[in-house]
Amino acid sequence: MPFVADRTTAPTATAASAATAAAPRRRRALPADPRTAAALQRALDRRDNGAPIGD
């Protein structure tokens, strides 16, 4: 049976600081592909104009 932490007690200051120190780094955003953006906009326009949205 897996260990279940006692959630009735407040975390200590060292546990809280350790959690923030181990936060994963964010990745750099990739540049947007203009063809992808245009295809998405066409699909949204078709949907908004009453066209079937596909399968």
WOURSUL-V642228 format. One record per backbone hydrogen bond with DSSP energy under -0.5 kcal/mol. NH is the residue of the N-H (numbers start at 1). CO is the residue of the C=O. Records with the same first field share a line. If there is no record, write none. Layout:
NH->CO  CO
This chain:
7->5
9->6
16->12
17->13
18->14
19->15
20->16
21->17
22->18
23->20
34->32
37->33
38->34
39->35
40->36
41->37
42->38
43->39
44->40
45->41
46->42
47->43
48->44
49->45
50->47
51->46
